[in-house]
Amino acid sequence: MVSSSHEALHRIFQKDPALLTRALQQVLNVPFPEPLEFAAMNVDLTEVEPVERRVDTLVRVRTDQGEYLLVVESQRRKDEAKRGSWPYYLSYLYEKFRCEPVLIVITQSSATAAWAAEPIHRGLPGRPSMTVRPLVLGPHNVPLIADAREAERDVSLAVLSAMTHGSGPRVAAILESLVAALRTIDAESAAAFVQFVDSCLDDPRAKEIWRDLMAAVQYFWRHPLAEQVREEGREEGREQGREEGRLEAQAEMTLRILEWRGIRVPDFVRERVRGCTDLRQLELWARRALHASDVAELFDDERGTQLTEAP
């Protein structure tokens, strides 16, 4: 299990290290050469005597133009101490491996991104002996992918989009598009990406949307994260009554999905959904809610039934 958003941001690069070079090329327009081979490296930069120092992710990339070290750091907030440690990391790595280090900072905050992008000068004012210019990926430049077809073209980039834009106003559309894209890849990779996103979503509303969307995806329930969600549901069910709790939770999930997708839900539809005592029917309505364009599409199989408010 991924235990934190900090860890999740780096596990995705371990899962798909090529995402790093694509982000440099496509997001930051850095002319990074096409990679031929990737090799994950030990992130411990501790020397024999000095204080322990670690980077978050370290990947060695072999290209036809030479080898590079991709040094990835994630930042939630400003940390002036990093303006001292980052130049040290790069100098140490170059001295140890004799190949060019590339510093990449990942953040979910636009303010932190602006701070991290500021050049670090060491030496005389106006004539620095060393200048470090971090390459920064964040909500200001990572594409906001809220279209299912776009997400399917590059699922890893769609995951990074969800991680960096997870507290923004379009989070529901972003997560819905990602769910559609995850259905197009193998179950093992999809389950790993599910966990990365779940660990990275700090905003409670975004996490709730993600958990509800995942309830309709079959592969999700074979992943360890599913056990945690099911246990939470079981605990809630014990407090409210097992069957009653499951029915209520499923009904509310259906209504929330419709609301998050911007579909107007009349009061009489709320009453109908909340009054349903058939769990399978509620699960069907929840799946339809993911793609419906209006509330009438929830009840497509009930021919002859008019969806109108009672007088």
N, C-alpha and C positions, 0 to 999 in steps of 0.2 A: 504493500500500500504506500502511495505517496502521501507524506504526512504534512506537507506545507506548500503554499503557493510558490515560495522561493525554490523548493526542490522541484516542483512540477515544471517550472519554466526551463529547467535544465534537463529534465528527463526527456522532454520532447526532442531536444537536440541529440540526445543519445539514441533515441528511437530513429530519428531521421537527420543525421548530421549534414546532409546535403541542403537541408532547409537553411542552414547558416549561410552557405555560399550563395544560395538563391536570393536570400534577403539582402545580402551585400550588393548583388548584381541588380536586382529588380526594384528593391525599396530605396536603397541608398545610392544607386547608380555608380557603385564602385566597380572599376574594370578588373574584378578578380578573375584570374584564369580558371578555366574549367577543371574541376577536380578529377583526378584519376583514381585516387584511393584515400580513404579516411582511416585514422587510427585514434581511438580514445586513449588519453594519457592520464597518468596520475596527477591529481589536482593539488597535491601537497608540494608546496615550494619551500618547505622548511629546510634551513641549512643545519649544519652540525651544532653550531653554537647559538645563533640568534633566535629571536622570537618566532614562534610558529606562524606561517603565512600560508593561506590557501586561496585559490581561485575557485569559482563556482563550476565552470566547465572548461576543459582544455582538450582541444582536438588538433591532431596533426594532419595536415592535408598535403598530399603530394599532387603536383600539377606538372605540366610539361614545361613550366617556367620556374620550377623549383619547389621547395617545401615551405609551408607556412604553419605557424601555430595560431589557432583561433582561441583567444583568451576571452571567455564570456563571463561577465559579471552582471548580476541582477540587483537593481536598486529600487527600493520602495520610496526612499526619501533622500534628501541631501545628506551627505556625510563627508565633511571636509577632510577627514582622515584618509579617505580614498585618493585624494589629490596628491598624497604623499606615497601611498602604497602602490598605486597603478604604475607610475614611472619605474618603481623598484621591480615590480613583476616583469615588466617588459625587458628591462636591462638584464635581470637575472636569467630569464628564459633565453634571451639571445646568447648570453655568455655560455650557458649550459648546453644548448642544442645547436647553436650556430645556424639558425634559420629564422626568418623574419616573423616576429610576433605581431598579431593584429588584435587590438583591444576592441571588444564589442560590448556595449552596455545595454541591457534590456530593462525596460521600466513600464509600469502601468500608469504612470503619472506624467502629464505633459510638463508640469513645473520641474519635476526631477529630470526629465529629458533635456530641458533647456539648460539646466545647471550642468548636467553631465557632459554636454556637448562643448562646453567652454574649454578652450585650449589650456593646457597646464604648462606654464613656463617655469623653467628652473635656470637661474643665473642672473645676469645683469638686466635691468629694465631696458627693453628695446634691443638688447643683444643677448638673448637667452642661450645658454649652452645646450639646453635640451627643451624640446617642445613636444608634448604628447597631445594628440587630437583624437579622443575616443570616437568611435563610430556608434551611434545611438539608434536603437530601435524602440519605438513606443507608440502610443495612440496617435501621435502627431504625424507619423509616416507609415506605419504598418497598415495595409489596406483594410478597410472595414468591409468584411465580406458578409453581406446579408441576402445573398441570392444563392439558391441551392445549386444551380448549374455552375456558377463560379466556384463555389465551395468544392464541388466534385472534381473540378479540374486540378486542384491542389489541396488535398485534404489537410496536409501538415500545415500549410499556410493558413487555412481556415481555422485550425486549432489555435495557432498563434494569434490570429485575429480575435478569437473569443477570449483568449487569455489577456490580451492587452486592452480590449475594449469592453471587458466584462462589467464595468460599472457605468457605462454610458447609457444614453436614452434609448438606443436601438438594440439593447441586449437581447430582447425576445426574438427579434428577426434574425440576429446573428446566430443564436443558439438553434433556432428552428432550421436554418440553412445547414448548419453543421450536422444536425441529426440526420438530415436527408443525405448528406455526403457520406456519413459513417456507414450507411446502409450499403454503399457501393464497394467497400473494402472488406478484407478478411476479418472475421470475428475477433481474432486475437489482437490485431492492431487496433481495431475499433475500441475494444474493451480497455486497452492501455490509454488511448486518447481520452476516453470517457473519464478515466481516473485523473489524468493530468488536468483536464478542464475543471472537474469537480474540486480539486485541491486548490486551483488558482482563483476561483471565484470568491472574493472576499465579501462582496455585496450580498446581504441576506436575501434580497428579492431575486437577484440573479441566480443564486444557488437554488432557491426554491423552484424557479422556472426550470432550471436544468434537471433537478431531481424529478419533477413531474413529467418532463419530456422523456426522460430515460425510462420511466415506468412502462412506456409503450414499445420499447425496443427489446426484442427477444434476447440478443446476445448479452445485454447488460446483466441479466439475471444469473449469468454464469460467472460473473466477475466478483471478486471479494467485496467490492464496494456495495454490491447488491445486498450482501448479507447485512451490512451496516444499515442500509435503508430499510430492509425488511424487519430488522430488529427494532428500529425506531417505530415502524408501523405496528409491530406486535405490541410494543410497550404502550403505544397510544390506544390500541384496541383493548388492552387489558383494563385501562382506566375507564373507557367509555362503553365497554361491552364489545366483545370481539366482532361479531357480525355487524352490529350497528356502527362501530368505528370504521370498518372497512367500507361500508356503503357510503357513509358520510364523506370520508376522505376521497373516494373515487368520484363522487358527485361534485365536490368542491374543485377537484383537479380539472374536470371537464369545463366547468364554468370559468376557472382561472385561465385556462388555455385560450378560450374564446375571447376573454377580455384582453389578454396580453396581445392577441393578434388583431385587436382593434375592431372586433365584431360586436355589434350592439346585441345585448341579451335582455329581452323584455322580462318583466317580472313573472309572467305566467310560464315562461320557459324555465326560469329558475325553479319555480315551484314544481314543475313537471320533472326536472332532473333530480332535484332534492327529494322528491317523493317516490322515486323509483326504488323498488326493493329487490331488483334483479341485478346481481353483481356483474354478470356477463353482459347484460344490456348496457350498464354503465361503462364497462371497459370498451365496448364497441363505440359508444358515443365519444369517449375520450380519444380513441384513435382517429375517428372522423373529424374531431375538433382540430386536429393538427393540420388538416388540409381544407376544411370547409371554407366557403366564401361567405356563407350566411348560416344562421341557425337552422334553417329549413333542411340543410343537407345532413344534419344529424339524424333526421328521421326519414331518410329516403326509402327505407324498406317498409314503411307503414303507409302503404297506398290507401287512398280513400280517407285518410285522416287530414283534415285541414289544420294548418298551423296558424290559427287565429286566436286572438285573445277572447276569452269568454265575456259576453256582455254583462 
